[in-house]
Amino acid sequence: MYQQPPLPEPSGADLPSPLFLPRPGWGGQIKKWLRQNLYSAIFRGILLGAALLIITSIIRAPDGPTVQEPIPTIDENTVAQVALPGDGLSQLAARALDEWLSRNAAVELDAVQHLYVVDRMTRIAVLVSSRMPPLIHPGEIVRFPSTFIQTAADEAKALTVWQYRAWTRLLP
């Protein structure tokens, strides 16, 4: 036969009740999260710090220095060019050649010959000044002798058909 369980006491002391365990508050949750994600928190902190440093350095950065262009001495035997920020020997050689061509209207060069002369002037400037690598600083004056420019222009006029074709490939 089936037996029934005993009846509880009328006071209710025997009644089963739920256990109340307090969950951790926000402080406990942060502590638990940091325990599980410590390295990612450090990485995020470093990224945030780096971003803040970059932003403050950009905001506080002074305007770029202004380069005052010194006036080169004008000489009939040389063509002088002043280096601006971002200029290299090739840019200076091209400007010097353009200035020399404006002085010597009798000499006319097409685009291929102009490229050849600029290349020769750049190579001569590197050899004469022993620049390796050919670094130019803003404000520096580079002088190109007119005799070298004239010699390079004569060589450009005397290019063979094959040489001319090879230099043509370098043009856009």
N, C-alpha and C positions, 0 to 999 in steps of 0.2 A: 504494500500500500504506500501511497505517496504521502510524504510528510511535509507539512507547511513550515516555512521558516518562522521563527519566533517573532512575535510582534514587538515593535520598538517600544522603548519606554515612553511614557507620556511626556517626560520633561524634554525630550528631543536631544539628549546628550549623545545618544548612539547614532543619530542620523549622519550619514556621510555628507560632507560638505566639500565644495571645490576649494582647492588650495590657491591662495592669492600670492603670486610671486611678482614683485614689481619689475617691469621691464626697464632697461636702462633709458635714461632721458637723452637729450641731445648731446650732452657731454660724453655719455657712455657710447653713443652711436659714433661720434667722431673718433673716440679712442679705438673702437673696434675697426672702423674704416682705415685709420692710420696703420694699425697693426697689420691689416691685410694688404694695403696699398702704399707702403712707405716709399718705395723707389719711384713710383709714378708721381707721388706728391712732391718729392725732391726735384724730379725732372721738370714738373710743371712750375715749381717755384723758380728754378733756374731760368726757364724760358720766359717767365713773366719778368724777372729781374733784367734779363738781357733786352727784352722789348722796351722796358722802361728806360734803360740806359741809352738805347739807340734813339728813342723818341726825344729824350732830353738833350742828347748831343746834337740832334738835327735842329731842335728849336734854338739852342744856344749857340750854334755855329755862326761865326762871323761871316760876312760876305767875303767872297774870294778876293785875293789881293789884285789890285790893278797894276798892270805892268805898263810903265811909262816907256814909250818907244824912244830909245836914244836915236839921235839923228846921225847916220853914218856920214863920214867925210866923202865928199864927191871927188872922184879921181877918174881921169880919162882911161887909166891903165887897169883899173879894177872896177868891178860892180859889187857893191856891198849890200847885203840884206840883213835886216834885223829879225831875229827869231821871235815869233809870237808863241803863246802857249799852244802846244799841240803840233808845232811845226817840226819837220824833220829835214834832213839835208836835201831830199828830193824836192820838197815844196820850196825850199829856199833857192835851189838851183833853177827850178821852173820860173820863179819870180825874177831871178837875176837874168835868165835868158830873155824873158819878155821885156825887161828893162833895156837890155843890150840891143835887142831887135828894134825897140822904139828909137834908140839912138842911131842905129845903123839901118836906115830905111832901105838901103840897096840890097840887103840880104833878106831873102824870103825863104821860109821853111814851111813845108807842109806838116801834117800831124805826125807822120812817121819820123820825119827828120827831126822834128822838135823833140819827140820822145828819145831818139837816139842821143841828141845833144844833152838833154837833161841827165840821161844815164851816164854819159861820159863825164859830165861836170860833177856828178855825185861821186863817181869813182875817184876822180882827181882830188876832190875835197877830202875824201877819206884817206887817200894816200899822202897828201901834202900835210894834213894835220895829224896823221897817225891816230885817228879816232877809231878805236875798236872797243866796244861797238860805237857806231856813230851817234853819240848823244849830243843833243843841242839843248841848251837851257834858255828859257825866255829872257829876252833882252840881249842875248849874245849876238855879236856882229860877225857874220861870215863873209869873207871877201873872195870873189872869184876873179882871177886875172882875165882881162879881155883877150890876151893872146891865146889862152886855153880855150875860151869860148869860140874864138875865130877858128882855131884849129879843129875843134869838134864840129863846127858848122861846115867847114870844108870837107871833113870826113863824111858827114851826113849827106852832103851833096854828091859824094863819090861812092855811095853804097851801090853794090852790085844788085842785080835783079833778085838773086836768091836771098841776099841779106835784107833787101827791102821787104820781100815777102815774109821773111821770118819776123821782122819787127812789126809788120802789119797784123800778125796774129795776136800781138799784145794789146792792140787797141780795142776798145769796146765796139 
